Each structure stands twice: as C-alpha cells, then as structure tokens.
Amino acid sequence: MRPLPELTPENEHYWKAGADGVLRIQWCAPCDLGVHPPLPTCPQCAEGLEVRDLSGRGTVVGVTVNHQQWLPDLEPPYAIVVVALDEDPLVRITSLIVEADPESVGIGLPVEVRFEQHDDVWLPLFAPTGEPVVERAEWPEPEPAPVRPMPSAQHFEDSVAITGIAMSEVGRRLNRDPLSLAVDACRAAVADAGLTLDDIDGLSTYPGGMGGGGGFSEGGIHAVEEALRIHPTWFSGGLETSGQNGSIVNAMLAVAAGLCRHVLCFRTVWESTSALRGNRRGSGVPSAPRMGGEMQWRLPYGAMSAANWIAVNASHHFHRYGTTREQLGWIPVTQRSHAGLNPAAIYRDPMTIEDYLDTRMITTPFGLYDCDVPCDGSVAVVVSALDAARDLARPPVRVAAVGTQLRERIPWDQGTLLHEQLVWGPAQHLWSRTDLTPDDVDLACLYDGFSFNCLSWLEALGFCDRGEGGAFVEGGERISIGGTLPLNTHGGQLSAGRTHGYGFVHEAVVQLRGDAGQRQVAGVEVAVTSSGGGHPGGAILFTTDRG
C-alpha cells in the first residue's frame, strides 16, 4: 500500500490540487515568495499566507534513480527528483519522473506537473516538457545564516573531559537483548574511567525511549536506569539535538553547569537482529495508513530511505563540481583497509576500487559499499568535570570545541543541494569556538552513514574547498593512516558497523590515548569528530590533555 499523507486544512491545498489539475502552494504576497512545506505565517514578515495557483513547471535540480524495492506498487528503477519551481526556484518539490526512462533524467531537465490520484490524494508527479536541458553551472541556493559569535568569554568546553569509553560486542544479527548490550557497554565505560556506578550522577542518550522500534534503541533512559539503578540528578534523551553525539554535548553542558560530575552517555542499536525478526526500520515507513510531518513529502514517492534523500544532494554535487563515483569510492575502499587493522570491525576483507565500482546499485550514485552496515552493538562514553578527571585512572581527553549551530533550513529538499544537509553550520560554528584550525587536526572521525556524508564533512570542516572533496580523497593516500588526514581509522560505519555516531568518539579517544594498536596514528594530539546524516548534525574537537 502506498503511504499517503493525512489531509489537514493546512496541506489539502497541495494534496488535493490535482482535482482540477493546478499545482498550488502557499505564497507571501508582500515578500513575493513561495512557502513550502506549509507554515502558519510568512517566516520573513510574519504576515498571513495565501494559496497561489502555479504553472506546474520547473527544473530538475537533483535526481537519484532508486534500484531498491521499497513499495509493492512501485517497481524499480524509478527516478526520484527534486524540482525547483519556475515561479520561485528556492521552492522545491520532491517527486517522481513519469513518461521518461529513469536513467535518462538529469539535472537541468525542464518538467511539468502531472497528477496521479490515490484515494482522496493527488500526488504531483513530473514529466519532461520536451524542451532542451537547461545548462547552468549554478542554481539558486538559500542563503545560510551567519555564524553566531560566542555569546560570552566563558568556554564551557574547558571544564569537561572524556574519562571513560567502552564498546559492547558488535556484530551482525547477534540476537541479543539490546538492553544487555547497553548494560555491557555502560558498566565497562564506568570501569574504564576508574569509577563505580555510585559515582555516576547523570545519564544521556540518543534517541531516547523510542520503544526499540526497528532496532533503533534499547529503550532509552528509562530502560537503562531501571537496569543500573543510578538515580541520576540529571538525565536527557531525545532525537532533536545536534546529531547523535549531541547527547554527549548535552552531557558536557550539564557537567559544566554543575548539575552533575560524571555523566554516562550511551547509544545502542540492534538493527540487524530487528530486521531478522521482521521489524525492519527502513526510514520510518509508517504503520498507520496516513502520515503527517516531514515524511509526507517524500514517502509517497518511494523515497523511503536516507540513501535516496542524500543521493539527491550527491547528484547535484557531481553535476556542479564534476565529482565522480570513482573518487567517492576511495572513502569506502580506504576505510576498509583501516577496518582490516581493527579486530572489532564487521567487514575486514580487503576491497579494491574495482570491487567498489562492480557492486550492485542501491540508488544512484550510491552502490552497496557507499552505505553503512546495520549492526547490533552499544557504545558508552563518560563525560566528567575536568577537576575530577585528572584524578582518575586514565589521562583525560580534553574538549577543545563543539559545533552545533543550525544555519540552513531543516527540511531535506528545501536546504542546500551543494553538500549533505546541515553540516556546514556546525562545522563553521566549531572553528568559531577555538584557536585551532583544520591544519592542526591529526585525525578525522567523520560520520559516514553514506560515503557522501563523509565527503561533505571534509569540505564543511575546511580540509579542502567546497567542491574539491572528490579530488581530496582520490587515490586514498591523504586519508590513509599514514596520510596527511587519517580518516575513520577504525573502518567507519561503512566497514566497522553503524554504531550511529558514538563509534567516532570512541575511535577518537582510543587514538588520542595511543591505544589503537596496528592502526595507531603516530603523534596524534587533535581529533575532530562529527555526527548527523542529513538531520541536524554536530561536531566535536578533542585533544590530548596538555595541562
């Protein structure tokens, strides 16, 4: 059954427009701009909005050809597109191409609306107009907000440190209770810090108590507190934060504010076992017949996975900057060689660039090896007050800066197309909070839910200019363990497993302590980590304790 939007007074002008064949969106007359998805007022002038009839014409500015069977009534391959509307090119619509070979669809294709009725909903689809492809080097981009200056001279990062880390058993289809994985990691991280559970007075996690749906959580704070009986003075768990590792930043803030001394942070996944039990999470396909919120604008078109959404941005990057699949492939290929030195990695067999290029396509330009590996496992991190950390078992790992700012719009198809969404803001915010620069970084542990996420973070953090990420990683030398910027030395999520952000912090601490064994980076003193895969991201800069 095709997932369909729940009709409301706020969205029915869009979803019922096909009844008379006219595409409609909200419009602010004083500002002369389109507004989509629907809002109660204009975000610029706060005036009320009208509903305006449009021509239904636009241009494809992003495209991915999906090869996965997500919906029973939508056979792959099919072309998922982002269309910039003629009346306001900054207003974009995610849709499907009809009346054309999916593989023939490219950026710059002029299109016009068609409507396909499903019950009382008319899905806007698009077909080529037959006009020549628009050849443009650049397409209109929303202006990002400026980086906010530090509001005070107080630098909370100076008062906290990482004192303990641990990882449970990690693997494919372990068929273990996810809470048991979390308890293993939590107890081991506390012991690694030289503490006992009695010393822990805070708990923090991502995404919190989601009921374990699709293997995405062990049950959150409630479940882990019941298992460990810590009785914290502060706790936090939820989705809406600066990437998965935003829960670690939240813990730092709580410690710096004096709410607690030692916060136990944890992140647990059991996606591979959950899928084996028939509870595949996918991208959040709703169980109810109708849906609202952000997903209503993508799921009806078979854009079911974050792979589809991020691939659209990758296509725009490829088109604009000349990035190639072979260049992108050096990220998973190089990280696989790193995984070969990590006994805990899931996939350790060598991979060549030919292996990468020959694998099956998931959604263009992403093949199988561009996608991270669903797994079961838990990672825990202890955040402590610095004055307490220096008396503990291991040398503390210091926090030089965090980056958390939102500079772009959050909806996937309304923000930037130049890179993965929502990475530039936290990256630039990070550097505004420290005197260190990208040249000082010895190790990068960057989110790689898909290879293009990682490429985007490399550009956003300033290791190369925007658009030069493909050339930067090409050949793999720069990002190898012996290169100028060792990248994801544990294998990343592409080979070591999708521990969902926390694995990067774990690896950074292992390296800064000098405990990485065969994969140890020589002389590492500064490591940057990032998390977030299209939803709001975040970055953390760690250093050794320099006194």
Backbone torsions as a table, in degrees:
resi	resn	phi	psi	omega
1	MET	NA	132.6	179.8
2	ARG	-69.4	126.8	174.2
3	PRO	-65.4	133.1	-176.5
4	LEU	-126.7	153.8	179.6
5	PRO	-74.6	149.8	170.6
6	GLU	-78.5	122.8	-177.8
7	LEU	-76.3	133.7	178.4
8	THR	-135.7	165.0	175.1
9	PRO	-58.7	-24.2	-177.6
10	GLU	-80.6	-27.2	-174.7
11	ASN	-116.8	-6.5	-172.4
12	GLU	-69.3	-21.7	175.0
13	HIS	-59.9	-29.2	-179.6
14	TYR	-87.1	-50.8	-171.7
15	TRP	-78.2	-14.1	177.5
16	LYS	-110.0	6.7	-177.0
17	ALA	-62.8	-28.6	-178.4
18	GLY	-66.5	-11.7	179.2
19	ALA	-59.7	-33.3	174.7
20	ASP	-119.6	12.1	171.1
21	GLY	75.3	23.7	-178.6
22	VAL	-122.8	121.9	177.6
23	LEU	-71.5	136.2	-178.6
24	ARG	-135.8	141.5	170.6
25	ILE	-139.0	170.8	174.5
26	GLN	-72.1	153.3	-179.1
27	TRP	-145.7	139.7	172.2
28	CYS	-99.6	112.0	-178.3
29	ALA	-67.0	-45.2	-179.8
30	PRO	-60.4	-38.1	-178.9
31	CYS	-90.4	-13.2	-176.4
32	ASP	51.9	56.0	177.3
33	LEU	-142.4	149.9	176.7
34	GLY	-80.4	152.6	179.2
35	VAL	-130.6	118.5	179.2
36	HIS	-159.3	136.3	-5.4
37	PRO	-60.6	166.1	-173.1
38	PRO	-59.8	144.8	177.0
39	LEU	-133.1	161.1	179.4
40	PRO	-72.2	-32.2	179.7
41	THR	-144.6	169.2	176.5
42	CYS	-67.3	129.8	-179.3
43	PRO	-70.5	-13.6	179.7
44	GLN	-93.5	-49.3	-174.3
45	CYS	-110.4	-6.3	178.6
46	ALA	67.7	11.7	176.0
47	GLU	-80.5	164.1	176.9
48	GLY	-67.9	161.8	-175.4
49	LEU	-114.0	147.4	172.6
50	GLU	-104.8	167.5	172.7
51	VAL	-102.8	126.7	-174.0
52	ARG	-116.9	139.1	171.8
53	ASP	-74.6	137.2	179.3
54	LEU	-116.5	167.5	177.6
55	SER	-71.0	-22.3	-175.8
56	GLY	79.7	12.4	-179.7
57	ARG	-107.4	151.5	179.3
58	GLY	-169.2	-168.2	-177.5
59	THR	-134.5	138.0	176.5
60	VAL	-70.1	123.7	178.0
61	VAL	-117.0	-3.8	175.1
62	GLY	-159.4	143.0	-177.2
63	VAL	-152.2	142.4	168.4
64	THR	-139.5	137.7	176.0
65	VAL	-96.5	110.8	-177.4
66	ASN	-81.2	132.9	179.7
67	HIS	-113.3	4.2	180.0
68	GLN	-94.8	145.4	173.9
69	GLN	-87.4	102.4	180.0
70	TRP	-99.3	-38.0	-174.7
71	LEU	-124.1	139.1	-176.3
72	PRO	-64.0	-26.3	-177.5
73	ASP	-101.9	13.9	179.4
74	LEU	-134.1	98.9	-174.9
75	GLU	-82.2	131.6	172.9
76	PRO	-77.1	160.6	-0.7
77	PRO	-81.3	149.6	173.8
78	TYR	-143.7	150.4	-174.8
79	ALA	-96.3	112.8	172.1
80	ILE	-88.2	128.5	-176.0
81	VAL	-127.3	156.1	165.0
82	VAL	-111.3	122.7	-175.4
83	VAL	-109.7	126.0	172.7
84	ALA	-87.7	124.9	-174.9
85	LEU	-76.3	143.2	-178.0
86	ASP	-59.5	-40.2	-175.5
87	GLU	-67.9	-29.8	177.3
88	ASP	-155.6	96.8	-175.2
89	PRO	-63.0	-13.5	175.7
90	LEU	-81.4	-7.9	172.3
91	VAL	-96.1	123.1	-174.3
92	ARG	-124.1	151.3	179.8
93	ILE	-126.7	129.2	170.6
94	THR	-83.8	133.6	-175.7
95	SER	-159.8	-167.3	176.4
96	LEU	-118.9	150.4	171.8
97	ILE	-91.1	134.2	174.0
98	VAL	-122.5	166.3	177.3
99	GLU	62.3	30.3	178.9
100	ALA	-158.7	153.1	172.9
101	ASP	-66.7	123.4	-178.0
102	PRO	-53.8	-37.6	-176.2
103	GLU	-71.4	-13.1	-179.1
104	SER	-88.9	-7.0	-173.7
105	VAL	-82.0	128.1	179.0
106	GLY	-135.9	170.9	178.2
107	ILE	-67.6	137.7	-176.8
108	GLY	97.1	-1.0	-179.0
109	LEU	-74.1	120.7	174.8
110	PRO	-72.3	136.2	-175.8
111	VAL	-137.7	163.3	175.5
112	GLU	-138.6	155.9	-169.7
113	VAL	-74.7	145.6	165.4
114	ARG	-128.3	158.6	178.7
115	PHE	-123.1	139.9	178.2
116	GLU	-125.3	120.3	-174.7
117	GLN	-87.3	132.6	171.8
118	HIS	-129.7	106.9	-174.9
119	ASP	56.0	-122.2	-178.5
120	ASP	-99.6	19.1	179.6
121	VAL	-117.7	136.1	173.9
122	TRP	-110.8	112.2	179.7
123	LEU	-80.4	122.7	172.5
124	PRO	-70.5	121.0	173.4
125	LEU	-115.1	171.8	-178.3
126	PHE	-134.7	143.7	178.0
127	ALA	-126.4	150.4	177.2
128	PRO	-60.5	143.1	177.7
129	THR	-81.0	-17.3	-173.5
130	GLY	92.4	-5.7	178.3
131	GLU	-79.2	160.5	-178.8
132	PRO	-61.9	150.2	175.6
133	VAL	-61.6	136.8	179.2
134	VAL	-80.2	117.3	179.7
135	GLU	-93.5	104.9	179.2
136	ARG	-135.4	136.9	176.9
137	ALA	-75.6	-30.1	-175.3
138	GLU	-134.2	147.4	174.7
139	TRP	-120.4	152.7	-179.5
140	PRO	-55.3	134.6	-179.5
141	GLU	-122.2	140.1	174.6
142	PRO	-63.2	140.8	-178.9
143	GLU	-75.9	122.7	178.5
144	PRO	-71.6	152.7	175.8
145	ALA	-69.0	153.5	177.7
146	PRO	-68.5	156.3	174.1
147	VAL	-71.0	128.3	-179.4
148	ARG	-76.8	136.4	175.9
149	PRO	-70.3	159.8	176.4
150	MET	-58.2	128.5	-176.0
151	PRO	-72.8	-16.7	178.1
152	SER	-153.5	166.9	179.0
153	ALA	-75.3	-12.9	-179.9
154	GLN	-69.7	127.7	-176.1
155	HIS	-116.5	94.2	-170.7
156	PHE	-61.6	-25.8	-178.2
157	GLU	-59.9	-26.9	-178.0
158	ASP	-68.5	-15.5	-173.9
159	SER	-102.8	6.8	-177.0
160	VAL	-130.8	164.7	178.3
161	ALA	-155.9	160.4	170.9
162	ILE	-92.5	123.8	-176.4
163	THR	-115.3	-17.6	-178.9
164	GLY	-148.9	144.2	175.5
165	ILE	-142.5	155.2	172.8
166	ALA	-165.3	158.2	177.7
167	MET	-134.6	134.1	175.7
168	SER	-72.3	-178.6	165.3
169	GLU	-54.1	134.6	178.4
170	VAL	-125.9	132.4	179.7
171	GLY	-175.1	-178.8	177.7
172	ARG	-91.4	128.2	172.0
173	ARG	52.9	54.7	179.2
174	LEU	-70.2	-21.5	179.6
175	ASN	56.9	40.8	177.1
176	ARG	-111.5	154.4	172.9
177	ASP	-61.1	122.6	-178.0
178	PRO	-61.1	-30.2	177.4
179	LEU	-64.7	-33.4	177.8
180	SER	-67.2	-35.3	175.6
181	LEU	-64.2	-43.6	179.6
182	ALA	-63.1	-44.0	-179.9
183	VAL	-62.6	-42.0	177.4
184	ASP	-57.4	-50.5	-177.4
185	ALA	-65.5	-42.1	-177.5
186	CYS	-64.6	-47.7	179.9
187	ARG	-62.7	-40.1	-178.5
188	ALA	-68.7	-37.4	179.0
189	ALA	-66.4	-40.0	177.6
190	VAL	-63.4	-43.2	177.8
191	ALA	-64.9	-38.6	179.2
192	ASP	-60.8	-33.0	178.1
193	ALA	-78.3	-7.6	-175.6
194	GLY	77.3	24.8	-179.0
195	LEU	-112.7	174.2	169.5
196	THR	-118.9	167.7	178.4
197	LEU	-60.6	-26.4	177.8
198	ASP	-65.3	-24.1	179.7
199	ASP	-79.9	-20.7	-176.0
200	ILE	-78.2	123.1	179.5
201	ASP	-123.6	13.5	175.9
202	GLY	-148.4	149.7	176.7
203	LEU	-131.4	139.7	178.2
204	SER	-147.2	140.1	-179.0
205	THR	-153.9	167.7	171.7
206	TYR	-134.4	136.4	0.1
207	PRO	-96.4	11.6	-178.4
208	GLY	88.9	-163.3	-172.5
209	GLY	-78.9	80.5	177.2
210	MET	-92.1	12.1	179.4
211	GLY	73.5	9.5	178.4
212	GLY	73.4	14.7	-176.7
213	GLY	-57.3	124.7	178.6
214	GLY	67.5	15.1	177.8
215	GLY	79.7	26.3	-172.0
216	PHE	-98.0	-4.5	-177.1
217	SER	-163.2	154.7	175.0
218	GLU	-87.9	-2.8	-177.9
219	GLY	120.1	-3.8	172.7
220	GLY	79.7	-162.4	-176.6
221	ILE	-55.9	-44.4	-175.6
222	HIS	-59.1	-44.6	-177.3
223	ALA	-68.5	-45.5	-176.8
224	VAL	-70.6	-38.2	176.5
225	GLU	-62.5	-40.6	179.1
226	GLU	-65.3	-34.1	-179.1
227	ALA	-76.0	-33.5	-174.6
228	LEU	-105.4	-21.3	178.5
229	ARG	55.2	53.7	-177.6
230	ILE	-82.6	-34.1	-176.9
231	HIS	59.2	61.0	-173.3
232	PRO	-70.9	155.1	172.7
233	THR	-84.2	-14.5	178.9
234	TRP	-148.7	143.2	175.5
235	PHE	-154.5	155.2	-178.0
236	SER	-156.0	137.8	175.2
237	GLY	-158.3	127.7	-179.9
238	GLY	178.2	168.4	-177.5
239	LEU	-83.8	-34.9	-167.9
240	GLU	-88.1	82.3	178.9
241	THR	-150.1	-178.2	-172.5
242	SER	-81.2	74.4	-177.2
243	GLY	77.6	173.8	-179.6
244	GLN	-59.0	-35.9	-179.7
245	ASN	-80.8	1.0	171.0
246	GLY	-59.9	-26.5	176.5
247	SER	-66.5	-29.1	175.5
248	ILE	-74.0	-40.1	175.6
249	VAL	-61.9	-41.8	177.2
250	ASN	-58.1	-40.0	178.1
251	ALA	-64.5	-40.6	177.3
252	MET	-59.2	-43.2	-179.8
253	LEU	-63.8	-39.9	179.6
254	ALA	-64.8	-40.3	178.4
255	VAL	-67.8	-45.3	-179.2
256	ALA	-63.0	-30.2	179.5
257	ALA	-80.2	-8.5	179.5
258	GLY	86.4	12.1	177.8
259	LEU	-73.6	-26.4	-179.9
260	CYS	-158.8	170.5	-178.1
261	ARG	-107.7	-36.9	-176.1
262	HIS	-137.8	114.8	-179.4
263	VAL	-108.2	129.6	175.7
264	LEU	-93.7	114.6	178.8
265	CYS	-103.9	142.5	-178.1
266	PHE	-149.2	151.5	177.1
267	ARG	-143.6	124.0	-175.7
268	THR	-126.2	136.8	172.9
269	VAL	-130.0	150.8	172.6
270	TRP	-146.8	43.9	-173.0
271	GLU	-64.9	-37.1	-176.7
272	SER	-71.3	-39.8	175.7
273	THR	-68.0	-39.7	179.2
274	SER	-61.2	-41.6	177.9
275	ALA	-64.5	-37.4	178.1
276	LEU	-61.8	-32.1	179.4
277	ARG	-86.4	5.1	177.1
278	GLY	85.4	20.6	-178.1
279	ASN	-115.2	43.2	-175.6
280	ARG	-57.5	127.2	-179.7
281	ARG	-76.2	-35.0	-174.9
282	GLY	55.7	-128.9	177.6
283	SER	-111.3	17.3	-179.6
284	GLY	99.8	35.8	179.4
285	VAL	-59.4	124.3	-172.8
286	PRO	-70.7	145.0	175.6
287	SER	-83.6	-25.7	177.6
288	ALA	-76.4	154.9	-177.5
289	PRO	-68.1	-24.1	-179.9
290	ARG	-128.2	153.0	-177.4
291	MET	-136.8	158.1	173.4
292	GLY	-122.9	-163.6	176.0
293	GLY	68.9	-161.6	-172.2
294	GLU	-63.7	-34.8	-174.4
295	MET	-66.8	-23.1	-177.6
296	GLN	-62.0	-21.8	-176.0
297	TRP	-87.6	-6.6	-177.3
298	ARG	-126.4	-44.0	-172.0
299	LEU	-61.4	-34.2	178.3
300	PRO	-61.2	-16.7	-178.4
301	TYR	-100.9	13.3	180.0
302	GLY	75.3	12.0	174.8
303	ALA	-87.2	72.5	-167.0
304	MET	-88.4	-18.6	-170.8
305	SER	-121.8	151.6	171.8
306	ALA	-58.5	-25.8	175.4
307	ALA	-57.9	-43.5	178.6
308	ASN	-63.2	-46.2	-173.4
309	TRP	-67.2	-43.3	-178.2
310	ILE	-75.7	-30.2	177.1
311	ALA	-62.0	-32.7	176.9
312	VAL	-59.6	-45.2	177.8
313	ASN	-66.3	-37.9	177.5
314	ALA	-60.5	-39.4	-180.0
315	SER	-62.9	-37.9	179.1
316	HIS	-67.8	-41.1	177.1
317	HIS	-61.9	-45.2	178.3
318	PHE	-58.9	-45.7	-176.9
319	HIS	-65.4	-44.8	-172.7
320	ARG	-76.9	-39.5	-171.3
321	TYR	-109.4	-4.4	179.8
322	GLY	78.4	17.1	176.2
323	THR	-62.2	145.0	-177.5
324	THR	-120.4	160.6	176.0
325	ARG	-60.7	-39.2	-178.6
326	GLU	-63.3	-41.4	176.3
327	GLN	-60.8	-48.1	179.8
328	LEU	-58.8	-34.9	-176.8
329	GLY	-63.4	-20.2	-179.6
330	TRP	-69.6	-17.9	174.6
331	ILE	-68.8	-57.7	178.4
332	PRO	-64.5	-33.6	-179.7
333	VAL	-66.1	-46.5	-179.4
334	THR	-67.0	-41.2	179.5
335	GLN	-66.2	-29.9	175.9
336	ARG	-65.5	-37.2	177.1
337	SER	-65.1	-35.3	175.5
338	HIS	-66.4	-41.3	179.8
339	ALA	-60.8	-30.0	177.6
340	GLY	-62.2	-18.8	178.3
341	LEU	-99.9	3.9	-177.4
342	ASN	-114.5	106.0	-177.6
343	PRO	-59.7	-21.7	-178.0
344	ALA	-89.0	-6.0	-177.9
345	ALA	-70.3	148.5	-178.5
346	ILE	-76.4	-47.0	179.8
347	TYR	-112.3	119.4	-174.5
348	ARG	-122.9	-9.5	-179.7
349	ASP	-66.2	142.9	-179.4
350	PRO	-59.8	150.6	176.5
351	MET	-132.0	136.7	175.7
352	THR	-102.1	166.7	176.9
353	ILE	-64.6	-29.7	176.4
354	GLU	-67.4	-40.2	175.4
355	ASP	-58.5	-44.1	-179.6
356	TYR	-60.6	-47.9	-175.6
357	LEU	-70.3	-25.2	-176.5
358	ASP	-86.7	-8.4	-175.8
359	THR	-73.1	164.3	-176.8
360	ARG	-69.1	148.4	179.7
361	MET	-80.9	138.8	174.5
362	ILE	-98.5	-60.8	176.0
363	THR	-156.1	116.6	-169.7
364	THR	-54.1	138.3	2.2
365	PRO	-90.8	18.6	-174.3
366	PHE	-91.5	124.8	168.0
367	GLY	-96.8	-175.3	-175.3
368	LEU	-56.6	-40.9	-174.2
369	TYR	-79.9	-3.1	172.5
370	ASP	-84.3	-6.3	-173.7
371	CYS	-110.5	138.4	-178.1
372	ASP	-71.1	170.6	-168.4
373	VAL	-103.4	111.4	174.7
374	PRO	-59.3	138.1	-175.0
375	CYS	-151.5	179.8	172.3
376	ASP	-115.0	134.4	177.2
377	GLY	168.3	168.1	178.9
378	SER	-141.3	142.6	176.6
379	VAL	-125.2	138.3	178.8
380	ALA	-129.1	146.6	-177.1
381	VAL	-137.3	135.7	176.0
382	VAL	-104.9	123.2	174.1
383	VAL	-103.0	126.7	-176.1
384	SER	-127.6	158.9	169.7
385	ALA	-65.2	137.2	-174.5
386	LEU	-60.5	-38.6	-177.9
387	ASP	-66.2	-24.6	174.2
388	ALA	-86.3	-30.7	-173.8
389	ALA	-63.7	-34.6	-174.5
390	ARG	-73.6	-7.8	176.9
391	ASP	-100.5	6.1	-173.6
392	LEU	-96.8	-175.0	-168.1
393	ALA	-69.1	-37.0	-174.3
394	ARG	-116.4	152.5	174.8
395	PRO	-58.7	133.5	-178.4
396	PRO	-69.8	148.5	170.7
397	VAL	-99.1	122.6	-173.9
398	ARG	-84.0	160.2	177.6
399	VAL	-112.6	115.1	-178.8
400	ALA	-85.1	-35.6	-177.6
401	ALA	-169.1	156.5	169.6
402	VAL	-124.1	154.4	175.4
403	GLY	-127.2	121.7	-173.0
404	THR	-136.1	-3.2	-168.2
405	GLN	-71.1	140.9	168.7
406	LEU	-89.4	118.7	177.4
407	ARG	-114.9	-9.6	-176.5
408	GLU	-121.2	166.8	172.5
409	ARG	-68.4	148.4	-175.4
410	ILE	-82.0	-37.6	-178.9
411	PRO	-55.3	135.1	-170.3
412	TRP	-56.7	-39.4	-173.9
413	ASP	-97.5	1.5	-178.2
414	GLN	-105.6	-11.1	180.0
415	GLY	-91.6	-151.8	-177.8
416	THR	-67.3	150.9	169.4
417	LEU	-111.7	1.6	-174.2
418	LEU	-77.8	-18.2	-177.9
419	HIS	-164.0	-178.1	173.3
420	GLU	-57.2	143.1	-177.5
421	GLN	-66.0	148.2	165.1
422	LEU	62.7	35.0	172.9
423	VAL	-111.5	-29.8	-174.7
424	TRP	-66.7	-37.4	-179.3
425	GLY	-61.3	-57.7	179.6
426	PRO	-63.1	-32.6	179.7
427	ALA	-63.8	-48.0	-179.9
428	GLN	-70.3	-35.0	176.9
429	HIS	-62.0	-39.4	178.9
430	LEU	-55.4	-50.7	-175.0
431	TRP	-70.7	-20.2	177.2
432	SER	-74.9	-10.4	-176.0
433	ARG	-109.1	16.2	-178.3
434	THR	-154.4	156.2	172.6
435	ASP	-86.3	-10.8	175.9
436	LEU	-69.9	159.0	-179.0
437	THR	-131.2	170.5	176.5
438	PRO	-55.4	-30.0	179.6
439	ASP	-66.6	-19.5	-179.5
440	ASP	-85.0	-10.0	-173.2
441	VAL	-79.4	129.3	179.1
442	ASP	-98.2	-18.6	-173.6
443	LEU	-152.4	135.9	176.5
444	ALA	-119.4	124.4	176.2
445	CYS	-118.4	91.9	-166.0
446	LEU	-115.5	139.9	-174.1
447	TYR	-56.6	129.4	-176.8
448	ASP	-134.9	49.3	171.1
449	GLY	-52.7	-35.1	169.0
450	PHE	-137.9	153.0	-175.5
451	SER	-56.3	-34.2	-178.0
452	PHE	-69.5	-28.8	173.0
453	ASN	-54.7	-48.1	-176.5
454	CYS	-63.6	-44.2	177.7
455	LEU	-58.9	-41.4	-179.9
456	SER	-63.8	-42.5	178.9
457	TRP	-65.2	-37.4	177.6
458	LEU	-58.5	-43.8	178.9
459	GLU	-70.7	-45.0	-176.0
460	ALA	-62.7	-37.4	-178.5
461	LEU	-80.1	-3.0	172.7
462	GLY	87.7	16.8	176.8
463	PHE	-75.9	-17.7	170.8
464	CYS	-154.5	167.6	179.8
465	ASP	-73.6	159.9	176.4
466	ARG	-57.8	131.0	-179.6
467	GLY	90.7	-9.3	-177.2
468	GLU	-103.7	9.2	-179.1
469	GLY	-61.8	-38.3	179.8
470	GLY	-60.3	-47.4	178.6
471	ALA	-66.7	-33.3	-178.3
472	PHE	-63.8	-41.6	-176.4
473	VAL	-91.0	-11.0	-174.4
474	GLU	-58.0	131.5	-178.9
475	GLY	87.1	-23.5	174.4
476	GLY	83.3	-7.7	-174.4
477	GLU	-64.7	-46.7	-176.8
478	ARG	-60.0	-35.8	-172.2
479	ILE	-99.3	9.4	177.3
480	SER	-79.6	169.9	-178.9
481	ILE	-59.5	-32.7	178.0
482	GLY	-94.7	7.8	-176.5
483	GLY	-85.7	-176.0	-178.3
484	THR	-74.1	-23.7	176.7
485	LEU	-141.1	81.1	177.4
486	PRO	-55.2	131.6	-172.7
487	LEU	-120.4	125.6	173.5
488	ASN	47.0	63.5	-171.9
489	THR	-69.1	-12.5	175.4
490	HIS	-87.3	-7.0	-176.7
491	GLY	111.6	-10.7	-179.0
492	GLY	64.8	-179.4	178.7
493	GLN	-71.3	-18.9	179.4
494	LEU	-67.7	-27.0	-179.9
495	SER	-127.1	-34.6	-177.3
496	ALA	-84.8	-18.3	178.4
497	GLY	116.0	147.7	-175.6
498	ARG	-79.5	80.5	173.5
499	THR	-85.0	7.7	164.9
500	HIS	61.4	57.2	171.7
501	GLY	96.2	-45.3	-176.6
502	TYR	-65.9	-28.3	-179.9
503	GLY	-61.3	-28.7	179.7
504	PHE	-72.3	-39.8	175.4
505	VAL	-64.9	-42.3	178.4
506	HIS	-57.3	-47.6	-178.5
507	GLU	-66.3	-39.6	179.0
508	ALA	-60.2	-42.9	-179.9
509	VAL	-68.0	-43.0	177.1
510	VAL	-55.8	-46.0	-178.7
511	GLN	-68.1	-43.3	-179.0
512	LEU	-67.0	-25.9	174.3
513	ARG	-80.6	-14.2	-176.4
514	GLY	79.8	26.5	-174.1
515	ASP	-106.3	17.2	-170.8
516	ALA	-88.3	0.5	175.3
517	GLY	62.4	-129.9	-175.6
518	GLN	-61.9	-26.1	-177.6
519	ARG	-96.8	12.2	-177.1
520	GLN	-62.9	131.2	173.6
521	VAL	-83.9	128.0	-176.6
522	ALA	-68.8	132.3	172.0
523	GLY	66.7	24.6	-176.5
524	VAL	-71.1	128.2	178.7
525	GLU	-127.8	-22.1	-177.6
526	VAL	-132.5	127.9	179.8
527	ALA	-133.4	137.0	176.2
528	VAL	-110.8	139.0	177.1
529	THR	-124.6	155.4	174.7
530	SER	-142.6	159.4	174.9
531	SER	-149.2	160.0	-176.9
532	GLY	115.4	134.1	-175.2
533	GLY	-128.9	50.4	-177.9
534	GLY	111.4	-39.6	166.9
535	HIS	-74.3	168.1	-177.0
536	PRO	-47.0	130.8	-176.8
537	GLY	-106.0	-179.9	178.3
538	GLY	-157.7	162.6	-179.9
539	ALA	-140.1	148.4	178.1
540	ILE	-135.2	134.5	177.8
541	LEU	-107.8	120.6	-178.0
542	PHE	-110.8	152.9	174.1
543	THR	-140.1	163.6	168.1
544	THR	-67.6	164.6	-179.8
545	ASP	-79.6	110.7	-176.6
546	ARG	-98.8	14.2	176.2
547	GLY	85.7	NA	NA
